[in-house]
Amino acid sequence: MFTESLSKLFEIHIEELSSWEKRPHKHNFFEIVYVEKGSGLQCVNQHEFEYQEGNIFLLPPLDCHSFKIAEPSRFYFIRFTDHYFLKDEGLTNYNAWFDRIAYIIANYNKVPGDIIATDRERQFIINNIKSIYQEYLASDSFSESIISGAIASILNILARSIEKKYVDKANEIDNRFGDILRYINTNIFNSENVRVPNLAEKFSISKTYFSEYFKKQAGVSLADYIIKSKLRIVETKVLHTDLSLKEIAYQLNFTDSSHLSRSFKKAYGMTVKQFKNTSGQICCA
């Protein structure tokens, strides 16, 4: 039985399974799963999705998952912690990467499903996963840089796929709305950019109408949308960075750490400390 190890930057394993056993739940930062063969059901946060050969899944922080295996299955599991991104050396800069895809962490609905947009992207990811596995076994002086580059490529394609799916869904409602959401979430750290006057001018909507327009499309006010998006980012920064609450508050333009703490408790019904101590303890089998 595989036991996750937080002492390593990341791990990649091939497992052939006929049944799924409950596993110890740890705070991996991300997990990528590639199904090389087999079929069954994937369970994420109590939701289910039929899986089959060729599926690729991204499991962001705090997700819990299992598989109900119908046909014997071969999985590639890539699990890596925040240490992969926090290390000083290597090709992947954690802070830059994290902040650039903040809108994904803030808005990605963490439910089952394969999110790869095209066959070309799928084959690219599969080839890179297999290359990572070979380099992981080889472990020579070049392997770390090769693996870092391959993982960065995979994560960027996954980010693009999620963004496209998210924006396309919003654009089904209104052609501009998806672009507005993408802009807000990629500028979530810059309060001036996400104020109504700037947004209205950028997207050619009347300043007096923009707030009404946004609430009509999103179902919540712009202010509520922004605060909820920020707090989802706070969740991940609290669990997966060494930043203090004061530093997180500064990055996300809260007045101070007390303002952040009050906002968090109002939204979640618990303090940040309570959230950090209890998150991840309950998971599906």
Residue pairs with C-beta under 8 A, 6 or more apart in sequence:
1 21
1 23
2 13
2 15
2 23
2 77
3 23
3 24
4 11
4 23
4 24
4 26
4 28
4 79
5 11
6 26
6 27
6 81
6 83
8 81
9 80
9 81
9 83
9 84
9 87
10 78
10 79
10 80
10 81
10 84
10 151
11 77
11 78
11 79
11 80
12 76
12 77
12 78
12 79
12 129
12 132
12 133
12 136
13 76
13 77
14 36
14 74
14 75
14 76
14 77
14 133
15 74
15 75
15 77
16 72
16 73
16 74
16 75
17 38
17 67
17 69
17 72
17 73
17 74
17 75
18 69
18 72
18 73
19 69
20 66
20 67
20 68
20 69
20 285
22 66
22 285
25 64
25 280
25 281
25 283
26 280
27 61
27 81
27 239
27 240
27 280
28 59
28 61
28 79
28 80
28 81
29 61
29 80
29 81
29 82
29 84
29 85
29 240
30 58
30 59
30 60
30 61
30 79
30 80
30 155
31 58
31 59
31 63
31 65
31 77
31 78
31 79
31 80
32 56
32 57
32 58
32 59
32 76
32 77
32 78
32 129
32 154
32 158
33 55
33 56
33 57
33 59
33 75
33 76
33 77
33 78
34 55
34 56
34 75
34 76
34 78
34 125
34 126
34 129
35 51
35 52
35 53
35 54
35 55
35 56
35 73
35 74
35 75
36 53
36 74
36 75
36 76
37 53
37 72
37 73
37 74
38 51
38 52
38 53
38 69
38 70
38 71
38 72
38 73
38 74
38 75
39 50
39 51
39 52
39 53
39 70
39 71
39 73
40 50
40 51
40 67
40 68
40 69
40 70
40 71
40 73
41 48
41 49
41 50
41 51
41 67
41 68
41 70
42 48
42 49
42 50
42 51
42 55
42 57
42 65
42 66
42 67
42 112
43 65
43 66
43 67
43 68
43 112
43 284
44 57
44 59
44 63
44 64
44 65
44 110
44 111
44 112
44 284
45 63
45 64
45 65
45 110
45 111
45 284
46 284
47 111
47 112
48 68
48 112
49 111
49 112
49 113
49 114
51 57
51 67
51 73
51 114
54 122
54 126
55 114
56 114
56 115
56 116
56 122
56 125
56 126
57 112
57 113
57 114
57 115
58 115
58 158
58 162
59 65
59 110
60 104
60 105
60 108
60 110
61 105
61 235
61 236
61 239
61 240
62 110
62 235
62 236
62 239
62 279
62 280
63 110
64 280
64 282
64 283
64 284
65 284
66 284
66 285
67 73
67 75
76 129
76 130
76 133
78 129
78 132
78 151
80 151
81 240
82 94
82 240
82 241
84 92
84 94
84 151
85 92
85 93
85 94
85 97
85 98
86 94
86 241
86 242
90 144
90 145
90 148
91 145
91 148
91 149
91 152
92 148
92 151
92 152
94 241
97 152
97 155
98 105
98 236
98 241
99 189
100 186
101 159
102 185
102 186
102 188
102 189
102 233
103 163
103 166
103 181
103 182
103 184
103 185
103 186
103 188
103 229
104 159
104 162
104 163
104 166
105 232
105 233
105 236
106 185
106 188
106 228
106 229
106 230
106 232
106 233
107 166
107 181
107 185
107 229
107 232
108 162
108 166
115 158
115 161
115 162
115 165
116 122
116 125
116 157
116 158
116 161
117 160
117 161
117 164
117 165
121 157
121 160
121 161
124 153
124 157
125 154
125 157
125 158
128 150
128 151
128 153
128 154
129 154
131 146
131 150
132 147
132 150
132 151
135 143
135 146
135 147
135 150
136 143
136 147
163 182
166 178
166 181
166 182
167 178
167 179
167 181
167 182
168 178
169 178
170 177
170 178
170 181
170 217
171 177
171 178
171 179
173 217
174 217
176 203
176 205
177 217
177 218
179 203
180 199
180 203
180 214
181 218
183 193
183 199
183 202
183 203
184 194
184 199
184 225
184 226
184 229
185 229
187 193
187 194
188 194
188 226
188 229
188 230
188 233
188 252
189 251
189 252
189 253
190 253
191 253
192 198
194 222
194 226
196 207
196 210
196 211
196 222
197 207
199 205
199 210
199 222
200 206
200 207
200 209
200 210
201 207
205 213
210 222
211 221
211 222
214 221
214 222
214 225
215 221
215 222
218 225
220 228
227 263
227 267
228 267
230 252
230 254
231 263
231 264
231 267
231 268
233 252
234 248
234 252
234 260
234 264
234 272
235 275
235 279
237 243
237 248
237 251
238 245
238 248
238 272
238 275
238 276
239 276
239 279
239 280
241 248
243 251
244 257
245 257
245 260
245 261
245 272
246 256
246 257
248 257
248 260
249 255
249 256
249 257
249 259
249 260
252 260
254 260
254 263
260 272
261 271
261 272
264 271
264 272
264 275
265 271
265 272
268 275
270 278
